[in-house]
Amino acid sequence: MAGRKRKPDALKQLAGTAQPCRMNPDAPTAREGEAAAPEWLSERAAAIFGDLTAIIGGMGIASPDDTAMLAMLASRLEEVETCTAVIEDLGRIYISESKTGTMVRARPEVAMRNEAMRHAQSLLVEFGLSPAARSKVSAVTPPESNPFLEI
C-alpha cells in the first residue's frame, strides 16, 4: 500500500503547517525563475506550457527545475483537447460489422482522453492548480514595509 504523497516543505510553509520535526533541512531548493518550453513540444502544447508557467509564476512557485513536469502536463492537456475534438466530430461510439453481426463500440479516443485527464489532474495537483490543492495553501504577500523597524 502506497500511502499519502509527501507534501513539499515549501507548500507546508505556505499553508502555515510547517513544523521543524516534519521538515527536511537537507532538501534541495528549486532555482528561482521561469521554465522555458522544451523544443519537442508542439506549438499548441508550448502555448499551454506558457499559460501554466504564467499561472505558477503568479503563485510564486515557478522554477526552471519544473520544466519536465510542466511539459508533461502541457502535453497531456493538449492530448485532452485533441481527443475531445475527435469525439465531438465523430461521436463517442462507432459501428462495426463482424461475422456475428453489427457491434457498437466505444471510440478509442474516449479511453485515451480519460487516461490523459487522469494524468493531467494528478499533475495539476502537484503544482497546486486545483481548487482543493489551492485551498490548502495560503498565498501570503510580505508587507512592503515594517513600521516597527524605525523604533
Buried (B, 14 or more C-beta within 10 A) or exposed (E): EEEEEEBBBBBBBBBEEBEEEEEEEEEEEBEEEBBBBBEEBEEBBBBBBBEBBEBBBEBEBBBBBBBEBBBBBBBBBBBBBBBBEBBEEEEEEEEEEEEEEEEEEEBEBBEBBEBBBEBBBEBBBBBBBBEEBEEBBEEEEEEEEEEEEEE
